[in-house]
Amino acid sequence: MFRACLTQSSRSTASTSASSSFLHTSAVRNASSSQRLTPKAKAELKAQKWRTTNANRPSPIFGTRTGEEHKWNDCYLAKILVDEAELAGPPKMTPVDLPVGKVFLPSQMGFGVTDTDAAKLFRDLPNLSIQTGLKAQDRVNSQLLVEAGGETQERERKKAIAFAKLVDLRNANADGIAYENKRRIIVAFSTPKNPFDPGRTEVQAAILTYRIRNLGNHMLKFPRDLGNKLGLRKLVHHRAKILRYLKRVSVERYEILLEQLALEPESVEGELIL
């Protein structure tokens, strides 16, 4: 009886040691197999983990997630910028009744011509030109002034039409369009107290967003342009720095500005990888 119990206990001990050695062997085998991964395989696993983590993260350049690009077209900033598709189409001239007669003005004026400037150029300037061209003795007699004005009115109207074609935004180059867009951004994002405030935080963030989107679209066409890629990275981090400052100053202004610029919070917060 004692001999049978001794035999049974030795068998159980052997099976236990065998199973433990089997587990130990498999753990060593798995550890050795993980150590045998090549650097390329490890990099691929790391990249796959990064893609999984950031699959739903918005673009730090364009500020929207994949499939939500329509948010840009609906935002406030996109609506105030120059419609370049309209510039590429046929010219649109609007007839306007002025003191010198009917003049066709362009729908979009370039070179920083505001509504106030247009009123001075096309309403006040022709009358001043007529009066300047008159002789001193003719200015005394109002009847002679009217007759002389009627003679030169057609000439001034033609000059106004020619000048309107000259200040049409369609004649501007890329720098002229960029200048007009920046002017519109400054006016739109300034306050009524200071209607032209280029140093305001919202203005700076909007201008940077405009530049980033232009440069981002350029990089989509020319991905090997490493010089502009470095500049794009600097602009993105500069915008994030400005927005972090605005968030510390006023969370309400920060959230309103993100909506106006079509930016998701994740695209300007945390680690930005381009």
BAMARZA-573189 format. One line per 2 residues: number of its first residue (from 1); their letters; for each residue x, z, y of N, C-alpha, C, CB. Coordinates in pm, whole numbers. Atoms other than C-alpha are relative to their C-alpha. Glycine has a CB too. Layout:
residues N
NUM = A = X Z Y X Z Y X Z Y X Z Y | ...
***
This chain:
residues 274
1 = MF = 84 0 -121 0 0 0 87 0 126 -94 123 1 | -91 -6 -114 281 89 240 72 -132 17 101 114 -16
3 = RA = -71 127 -7 465 -231 151 -90 -110 58 49 -40 -140 | 92 101 -53 153 -443 230 -19 17 151 -137 9 -72
5 = CL = 16 -23 -144 106 -279 573 124 -42 77 -30 147 28 | -125 38 -66 473 -329 655 12 -151 13 119 55 -77
7 = TQ = -5 146 -3 447 -697 565 -94 -57 106 -36 -57 -138 | 99 49 -98 134 -746 781 47 24 143 -136 69 -22
9 = SS = -48 -30 -136 290 -574 1085 116 -90 39 42 147 10 | -113 88 -31 605 -785 1059 -48 -141 31 99 -4 -117
11 = RS = 55 132 -27 393 -1102 1048 -62 -7 141 -105 -37 -106 | 61 0 -134 198 -1003 1361 105 3 110 -94 120 15
13 = TA = -109 -5 -98 519 -921 1543 66 -136 15 105 104 -40 | -62 132 -4 663 -1258 1451 -87 -101 72 28 -49 -141
15 = ST = 90 93 -68 352 -1444 1565 -2 26 150 -141 12 -57 | 1 -33 -142 353 -1255 1896 126 -50 69 -13 150 19
17 = SA = -126 47 -58 718 -1332 1958 3 -151 8 119 51 -80 | 2 146 -1 659 -1695 1865 -86 -52 114 -52 -54 -132
19 = SS = 88 44 -108 367 -1728 2106 62 25 136 -135 69 -10 | -63 -30 -128 558 -1557 2385 115 -96 27 51 144 2
21 = SF = -108 96 -19 856 -1784 2326 -55 -137 34 88 -7 -125 | 61 129 -31 621 -2084 2332 -43 -6 147 -120 -25 -90
23 = LH = 39 -3 -140 478 -1974 2666 121 -6 91 -81 125 30 | -122 1 -80 822 -1911 2801 62 -139 2 100 103 -53
25 = TS = -58 133 8 939 -2252 2684 -77 -99 86 4 -48 -145 | 80 92 -80 646 -2433 2848 21 26 149 -149 14 -35
27 = AV = -24 -30 -142 702 -2251 3178 133 -57 46 -4 152 24 | -131 55 -35 1067 -2348 3172 -6 -151 7 106 44 -102
29 = RN = 11 145 0 972 -2705 3087 -70 -49 127 -74 -48 -124 | 69 41 -122 726 -2725 3375 88 19 123 -129 80 15
31 = AS = -89 -23 -113 976 -2572 3613 109 -106 8 62 139 -9 | -105 101 1 1243 -2814 3504 -54 -137 40 65 -8 -138
33 = SS = 57 128 -36 1003 -3109 3541 -25 -8 150 -130 -24 -77 | 21 1 -144 916 -3003 3898 133 -14 75 -72 127 44
35 = QR = -129 13 -63 1283 -2974 3977 57 -141 -15 96 101 -58 | -51 134 21 1341 -3323 3845 -66 -104 90 -20 -40 -144
37 = LT = 61 94 -92 1120 -3479 4120 105 -57 94 -113 68 79 | -93 66 -90 1312 -3730 4323 -38 29 146 3 -153 -26
39 = PK = 35 -21 -142 1334 -3692 4701 -111 -93 48 123 -20 87 | 104 93 -40 1115 -4000 4737 -137 48 -45 29 -138 -57
41 = AK = 127 -51 50 845 -3847 4516 -46 122 78 11 34 -149 | 36 -118 -78 858 -3520 4706 -52 -41 139 122 94 14
43 = AE = 46 46 -131 824 -3706 5035 -139 -61 -8 98 -102 58 | 132 59 18 527 -3896 4899 -107 108 -17 -1 -94 -120
45 = LK = 94 -110 15 358 -3572 4790 -27 69 134 53 102 -103 | 17 -63 -131 420 -3424 5133 -84 -87 92 136 27 63
47 = AQ = 78 91 -83 283 -3733 5304 -146 -3 -42 59 -141 -5 | 138 0 49 -25 -3732 5083 -72 128 41 -2 -15 -153
49 = KW = 60 -127 -44 -87 -3365 5163 -31 -5 149 94 118 -31 | 23 10 -144 -50 -3442 5534 -119 -90 29 125 -54 71
51 = RT = 114 91 -21 -295 -3735 5509 -131 68 -35 17 -127 -82 | 122 -70 39 -548 -3517 5330 -41 102 106 19 69 -135
53 = TN = 29 -103 -100 -519 -3242 5590 -50 -61 130 124 83 27 | 33 61 -128 -545 -3479 5889 -90 -123 -13 126 -38 72
55 = AN = 85 118 21 -793 -3729 5742 -111 -9 104 -60 3 -139 | 113 -1 -94 -1072 -3623 5979 43 41 141 -109 93 -50
57 = RP = -49 -40 -132 -851 -3542 6278 -6 -118 96 145 54 -10 | 9 112 -95 -914 -3753 6591 138 -48 42 -81 40 123
59 = SP = -125 58 -43 -644 -3982 6723 49 69 127 -15 -151 24 | -51 -62 -124 -417 -3807 6978 18 -101 112 132 68 -27
61 = IF = -15 103 -102 -391 -4142 7161 -135 -36 60 67 -125 -59 | 130 46 -48 -750 -4263 7183 -103 113 8 -53 -109 -90
63 = GT = 84 -117 -17 -910 -3920 7145 -125 5 -85 -39 10 139 | 120 5 83 -1184 -4023 6897 38 -16 -146 -93 -114 45
65 = RT = -21 18 144 -1219 -4023 6520 -29 -144 -40 -88 97 -81 | 24 134 51 -1229 -4337 6311 -150 -23 -17 74 -22 -133
67 = GE = 142 30 5 -1570 -4499 6344 -79 52 118 -58 53 -124 | 69 -54 -118 -1653 -4320 6671 56 -58 128 11 153 2
69 = EH = -57 64 -119 -1491 -4565 6912 -103 -27 107 67 -129 -39 | 106 26 -98 -1830 -4619 7080 -6 110 106 -135 -13 -69
71 = KW = 2 -108 -98 -1784 -4283 7256 77 -37 126 57 128 -61 | -77 42 -117 -1527 -4443 7482 -84 -89 90 128 -73 -42
73 = ND = 82 90 -81 -1765 -4716 7598 -111 73 75 -60 -108 -87 | 109 -75 -62 -2028 -4452 7682 48 108 96 -84 62 -107
75 = CY = -49 -109 -83 -1800 -4213 7870 6 -40 146 138 46 -48 | 2 21 -146 -1780 -4175 8247 120 -82 47 -3 135 73
77 = LA = -121 69 -43 -1422 -4300 8279 -8 -149 -27 122 58 -69 | 6 142 35 -1486 -4629 8099 -97 -76 91 -43 -17 -146
79 = KI = 100 68 -81 -1785 -4706 8321 47 -28 142 -127 82 5 | -44 21 -137 -1595 -4679 8649 119 -96 7 37 132 64
81 = LV = -116 89 -1 -1301 -4899 8544 -43 -144 20 79 14 -129 | 27 142 -23 -1276 -5268 8624 -39 -65 -132 124 -71 62
83 = DE = 45 74 117 -1468 -5485 8378 80 -131 -8 -155 -27 6 | -87 118 7 -1195 -5733 8284 -71 -118 -68 128 34 -76
85 = AE = 76 109 61 -1440 -5933 8069 -80 -75 105 -93 54 -109 | 73 64 -109 -1643 -5999 8383 93 -84 86 -71 104 85
87 = LA = -97 78 -78 -1330 -6116 8564 37 -129 -71 126 83 26 | -36 120 75 -1258 -6363 8285 -110 -105 2 33 36 -143
89 = GP = 111 95 -2 -1602 -6525 8319 -7 -76 130 -130 72 -23 | 16 76 -124 -1733 -6750 8594 -12 93 121 -124 -92 -8
91 = PK = 6 -88 -118 -1707 -6611 8951 -144 31 40 74 -64 117 | 132 -44 -46 -2004 -6413 9079 11 37 147 -52 121 -85
93 = MT = -1 -21 -144 -2049 -6440 9456 -141 37 46 51 -126 74 | 129 -51 -47 -2329 -6247 9625 -21 -41 145 -9 154 -16
95 = PV = 25 37 -141 -2485 -6395 9943 -42 122 81 -109 -109 9 | 27 -114 -89 -2491 -6143 10230 -20 -55 141 116 106 -5
97 = DL = 26 40 -139 -2642 -6194 10577 83 86 94 -151 12 34 | -88 -68 -94 -2378 -6104 10836 -28 -51 141 148 -22 -39
99 = PV = 24 48 -138 -2373 -6140 11218 43 -145 22 74 88 97 | -45 138 -18 -2188 -6472 11182 -78 -96 -90 149 -11 -29
101 = GK = 76 85 91 -2434 -6604 10919 10 49 -143 48 -143 10 | -1 -35 141 -2465 -6605 10543 139 -23 -57 -107 -82 -78
103 = VF = -133 4 59 -2137 -6527 10365 -10 45 -145 102 89 80 | 2 -34 142 -2078 -6517 9988 118 92 -28 7 -129 -89
105 = LP = -101 -101 27 -1891 -6199 9896 17 18 -150 -37 133 66 | -23 -21 144 -1730 -6130 9554 -64 130 -47 151 1 -31
107 = SQ = 61 -120 55 -1888 -5876 9322 100 115 -11 -59 -29 -136 | -105 -102 9 -1556 -5691 9281 115 -40 93 50 16 -148
109 = MG = -109 27 -93 -1306 -5674 9564 125 73 -43 -39 40 143 | -126 -59 39 -943 -5608 9498 80 48 119 81 -99 -77
111 = FG = -94 -41 -104 -641 -5484 9692 -47 125 73 21 -112 98 | 43 -125 -60 -810 -5150 9759 -103 -14 109 116 70 54
113 = VT = 102 21 -103 -1091 -5294 9974 -124 81 -37 -35 -151 14 | 118 -83 24 -1362 -5028 9991 -120 -57 74 26 145 44
115 = DT = 120 44 -71 -1717 -5065 10120 17 14 152 -123 80 -47 | -25 -18 -144 -1607 -4927 10457 92 -109 54 61 138 26
117 = DA = -91 107 -42 -1322 -5175 10474 -71 -135 5 120 -8 -96 | 73 127 1 -1553 -5462 10380 -92 -13 121 -82 -13 -129
119 = AK = 86 6 -119 -1793 -5370 10661 82 -32 124 -75 133 19 | -85 29 -116 -1509 -5376 10912 51 -144 -2 117 97 6
121 = LF = -60 133 10 -1364 -5701 10780 -102 -111 22 66 -18 -135 | 97 109 -2 -1685 -5902 10752 -111 18 104 -61 -15 -135
123 = RD = 103 -21 -103 -1911 -5746 11021 62 18 139 -85 121 -36 | -56 -30 -131 -1694 -5612 11301 108 -99 42 58 140 0
125 = LP = -112 87 -35 -1389 -5837 11283 -42 -137 54 89 -19 -120 | 40 130 -58 -1572 -6173 11336 -49 11 145 -110 -62 -83
127 = NL = 46 -17 -138 -1743 -6041 11652 117 26 95 -101 115 9 | -118 -24 -82 -1413 -5911 11786 81 -127 18 86 108 -62
129 = SI = -73 126 -10 -1254 -6245 11709 -67 -96 99 12 -66 -138 | 73 87 -94 -1526 -6429 11902 25 45 143 -152 1 -31
131 = QT = -20 -51 -135 -1490 -6204 12205 143 -18 48 -38 147 6 | -140 17 -38 -1112 -6226 12199 29 -145 38 93 44 -113
133 = GL = -24 140 -28 -1128 -6606 12201 -62 -48 129 -50 -83 -111 | 63 41 -126 -1341 -6617 12514 93 25 119 -132 76 20
135 = KA = -73 -20 -124 -1198 -6646 12859 -52 124 71 -10 -123 91 | 37 -122 -70 -1207 -6347 13087 -124 -21 87 116 50 86
137 = QD = 115 23 -86 -1456 -6508 13327 -128 -22 -81 25 -120 90 | 119 19 82 -1689 -6598 13040 -58 133 -48 33 -89 -120
139 = RV = 50 -128 48 -1714 -6235 12934 -91 67 103 118 92 -33 | 84 -61 -104 -1875 -6146 13265 -143 -49 -12 54 -30 139
141 = NS = 132 60 10 -2167 -6382 13219 -49 11 -145 1 -149 48 | 50 -21 136 -2372 -6274 12916 -53 -129 -61 -111 105 0
143 = QL = 53 125 52 -2536 -6618 12887 113 -89 -52 -79 -74 108 | -115 77 47 -2200 -6791 12864 58 62 -128 108 -7 109
145 = LV = -50 -68 119 -2099 -6530 12608 -80 -39 -124 -4 152 19 | 84 40 113 -2396 -6617 12388 27 -144 -41 -149 18 36
147 = EA = -25 141 32 -2330 -6990 12417 136 -18 -68 -7 -86 127 | -132 11 61 -1961 -6952 12343 1 60 -141 106 69 87
149 = GG = 8 -59 134 -2042 -6722 12052 -68 -92 -97 -72 132 5 | 66 92 89 -2280 -6977 11910 89 -116 -42 -123 -53 65
151 = ET = -90 110 35 -2011 -7244 11923 104 41 -103 69 -51 124 | -105 -46 91 -1755 -7034 11739 -53 74 -122 95 90 75
153 = QE = 57 -77 111 -1996 -6864 11499 24 -69 -133 -149 21 21 | -20 72 124 -1970 -7137 11238 145 8 -45 -43 -145 15
155 = RE = -141 -10 36 -1593 -7127 11253 33 137 -58 88 -28 123 | -23 -135 51 -1592 -6750 11206 -65 21 -138 -54 103 99
157 = RK = 65 -13 131 -1836 -6780 10915 85 -64 -109 -140 -65 3 | -88 65 98 -1606 -7026 10738 125 82 -26 38 -140 49
159 = KA = -116 -86 18 -1315 -6795 10800 -35 120 -88 54 47 135 | 42 -115 81 -1513 -6506 10649 -17 -40 -147 -132 58 54
161 = IA = 16 48 138 -1599 -6713 10340 136 -18 -66 -79 -132 -4 | -134 19 55 -1233 -6809 10292 69 133 -27 85 -85 95
163 = FA = -62 -131 19 -1122 -6449 10337 -64 74 -118 -13 84 128 | 66 -64 113 -1383 -6330 10085 56 -50 -132 -152 -24 5
165 = KL = -61 53 121 -1236 -6563 9824 141 56 -20 5 -153 6 | -137 -50 8 -892 -6428 9905 5 142 -55 66 -4 136
167 = VD = -1 -140 44 -982 -6062 9845 -79 21 -128 -56 90 110 | 69 -13 129 -1168 -6135 9521 96 59 -102 -54 -138 -48
169 = LR = -84 -65 101 -1037 -5917 9239 47 -96 -107 -75 114 -63 | -41 99 99 -1016 -6224 9018 139 -58 33 -103 -113 -7
171 = NA = -131 51 -39 -705 -6325 9214 112 100 -25 -2 -39 146 | -101 -103 18 -526 -5999 9134 68 -15 -136 -63 141 13
173 = NA = -72 -3 126 -260 -5968 8865 -21 134 -68 151 -27 22 | 17 -125 75 -221 -5683 8617 28 122 87 92 2 -122
175 = DG = -30 -113 -89 -63 -5457 8881 -113 23 100 132 -25 74 | 111 -15 -93 -348 -5528 9121 -121 65 -66 -40 -135 57
177 = IA = 112 -61 72 -609 -5438 8859 29 147 -27 -26 -74 -133 | -37 -140 24 -418 -5119 8770 -13 82 128 143 9 -55
179 = YE = 13 -70 -128 -404 -5025 9139 -146 28 32 64 -83 114 | 143 -19 -26 -780 -5076 9175 -59 104 -92 -74 -133 -14
181 = NK = 52 -100 94 -852 -4872 8863 43 141 40 48 -30 -143 | -46 -133 -41 -638 -4582 8984 -73 46 126 153 -1 25
183 = RR = 75 -37 -121 -811 -4592 9323 -141 46 -36 -7 -118 98 | 134 -40 42 -1150 -4577 9152 0 135 -69 -60 -105 -92
185 = II = -8 -127 71 -1039 -4289 8932 16 115 99 118 -1 -99 | -22 -105 -99 -916 -4087 9231 -129 31 74 111 -40 99
187 = VA = 125 -21 -73 -1243 -4139 9417 -106 65 -89 -52 -134 55 | 106 -49 89 -1462 -4068 9113 22 144 -44 -11 -89 -122
189 = FS = -27 -134 53 -1287 -3748 8997 42 99 109 108 -8 -105 | -26 -93 -109 -1226 -3595 9340 -127 77 35 55 -73 124
191 = TP = 114 -82 -41 -1453 -3338 9499 -54 -47 135 41 149 9 | 54 37 -132 -1688 -3393 9796 77 64 115 -146 40 9
193 = KN = -78 -65 -106 -1476 -3147 9993 125 -78 33 37 142 -42 | -119 85 -18 -1169 -3367 9942 -25 -128 -78 132 73 -48
195 = PF = 43 119 75 -1298 -3716 9848 114 -87 -52 -88 -83 86 | -113 78 51 -949 -3859 9789 115 97 -27 43 -113 102
197 = DP = -94 -106 35 -744 -3596 9607 77 -40 -126 -73 136 -21 | -73 44 119 -483 -3755 9375 70 113 -75 102 -102 38
199 = GR = -66 -110 67 -332 -3414 9294 -92 89 -81 70 82 100 | 94 -84 76 -647 -3267 9137 25 -16 -150 -146 -37 35
201 = TE = -30 0 143 -613 -3176 8770 -83 -104 -73 -25 137 -61 | 85 98 66 -910 -3389 8662 46 -143 29 -145 18 43
203 = VQ = -48 133 -36 -770 -3689 8849 125 -35 -79 28 -8 151 | -123 25 73 -429 -3654 8688 -27 -26 -149 95 118 15
205 = AA = 32 20 141 -578 -3623 8338 -70 -134 -22 -89 114 -52 | 70 128 14 -804 -3926 8394 98 -117 14 -111 -12 105
207 = IL = -99 107 -16 -515 -4142 8519 89 -10 -123 86 24 126 | -82 2 121 -303 -4039 8221 -77 -58 -118 48 142 -35
209 = TY = 81 57 108 -590 -4122 7984 -11 -151 13 -140 63 0 | 5 145 -24 -621 -4467 8142 132 -65 -41 -31 -30 148
211 = RI = -131 56 36 -246 -4529 8102 24 9 -150 111 73 75 | -22 -18 144 -242 -4392 7746 -80 -103 -80 -40 142 -43
213 = RN = 81 97 73 -525 -4617 7632 57 -142 15 -146 4 48 | -61 132 -18 -361 -4925 7784 125 -14 -85 34 -23 147
215 = LG = -123 6 78 -28 -4842 7621 -30 8 -149 94 114 41 | 38 -6 140 -200 -4753 7293 -49 -134 -53 -107 104 -20
217 = NH = 44 134 40 -372 -5092 7280 118 -96 -10 -103 -53 98 | -120 84 8 -36 -5254 7349 78 29 -129 91 25 123
219 = ML = -74 -35 121 122 -5062 7059 -70 -50 -126 20 150 -7 | 71 56 115 -151 -5182 6823 40 -145 -23 -151 10 20
221 = KF = -41 140 12 -40 -5539 6896 149 -13 -30 -33 -77 128 | -145 7 17 334 -5466 6903 51 135 -51 71 -40 134
223 = PR = -38 -132 52 404 -5168 6672 149 26 -2 -53 17 -138 | -145 -19 3 781 -5225 6680 60 21 139 67 -117 -65
225 = DL = -47 -24 -136 806 -5167 7054 35 149 12 -108 -43 107 | -39 -141 7 1001 -4842 7018 14 63 138 130 13 -77
227 = GN = -13 -55 -135 1070 -4803 7389 -132 49 56 59 -101 92 | 132 -41 -47 702 -4794 7480 -60 109 -88 -93 -120 7
229 = KL = 50 -106 88 631 -4575 7177 49 136 47 44 -24 -145 | -52 -125 -54 857 -4308 7321 -72 37 129 151 -11 26
231 = GL = 75 -28 -122 687 -4341 7660 -142 45 -28 -1 -122 87 | 136 -40 38 346 -4315 7493 -3 143 -48 -55 -93 -108
233 = RK = -6 -138 49 448 -3994 7318 14 98 116 116 17 -99 | -16 -88 -116 558 -3842 7649 -130 12 79 113 -53 90
235 = LV = 126 -5 -74 231 -3937 7818 -104 85 -71 -54 -142 21 | 98 -78 77 22 -3785 7537 27 149 14 2 -42 -149
237 = HH = -33 -143 -12 208 -3453 7552 -17 49 145 144 25 -48 | 22 -39 -139 195 -3453 7933 -149 23 27 54 -109 96
239 = RA = 145 -20 -17 -184 -3496 7923 -46 129 -67 -78 -119 -58 | 38 -123 69 -216 -3217 7668 43 123 80 62 4 -140
241 = KI = -47 -112 -82 -10 -2989 7893 -92 23 120 145 -25 49 | 91 -12 -115 -235 -3063 8192 -135 57 -43 -19 -137 69
243 = LR = 129 -48 47 -550 -3004 7988 7 146 -45 -50 -87 -115 | -15 -142 34 -417 -2674 7853 -2 87 125 131 24 -78
245 = YL = 5 -74 -127 -361 -2562 8211 -143 8 52 91 -67 105 | 138 -1 -48 -716 -2665 8305 -87 94 -83 -59 -141 -2
247 = KR = 78 -90 87 -854 -2472 8007 25 145 38 35 -23 -148 | -28 -137 -44 -677 -2157 8127 -69 30 132 151 22 14
249 = VS = 62 -21 -131 -816 -2206 8477 -151 10 -11 38 -112 97 | 146 5 11 -1175 -2298 8385 -38 -72 -129 -64 -70 124
251 = VE = 42 61 127 -1313 -2358 8036 -114 -99 24 -44 109 -101 | 113 89 -28 -1626 -2516 8183 48 -136 51 -94 64 103
253 = RY = -57 126 -51 -1429 -2778 8379 73 -74 -111 96 27 117 | -73 61 112 -1217 -2839 8069 -94 -74 -94 78 107 -77
255 = EI = 95 62 92 -1516 -2912 7845 -70 -120 64 -103 103 -47 | 64 113 -70 -1683 -3135 8106 96 -118 7 -44 41 142
257 = LL = -98 108 -11 -1363 -3334 8152 24 -68 -134 132 54 56 | -18 61 132 -1317 -3387 7777 -113 -97 -30 8 108 -109
259 = EQ = 113 89 22 -1665 -3535 7761 9 -125 88 -132 74 26 | -12 115 -90 -1600 -3758 8063 109 -97 -44 28 48 142
261 = LA = -112 84 44 -1277 -3889 7907 -12 -43 -145 129 72 22 | 20 34 143 -1417 -3926 7551 115 53 -85 -12 -153 -18
263 = LE = -107 -63 75 -1160 -3682 7411 -57 114 -83 111 52 94 | 36 -114 84 -1217 -3451 7116 101 112 22 -5 -41 -150
265 = PE = -96 -110 -22 -1063 -3102 7150 120 -5 -95 -71 133 -17 | -111 5 94 -854 -3157 6835 106 -105 36 -52 -27 -139
267 = SV = -95 103 -37 -689 -3462 6995 97 44 110 -74 -123 44 | -87 -49 -107 -531 -3255 7274 47 143 -24 -72 -9 134
269 = EG = -37 -137 30 -491 -2914 7111 81 5 -130 -124 89 -10 | -80 -16 121 -247 -2792 6848 117 -98 -4 -87 -17 -123
271 = EL = -113 90 20 32 -3005 6703 -47 -145 8 70 28 -135 | 36 141 -20 12 -3369 6817 106 -85 -65 -16 -34 151
273 = IL = -94 85 74 174 -3614 6576 -42 -145 21 2 36 -154 | 28 141 -25 195 -3982 6676 67 -84 -107 47 -42 141
***
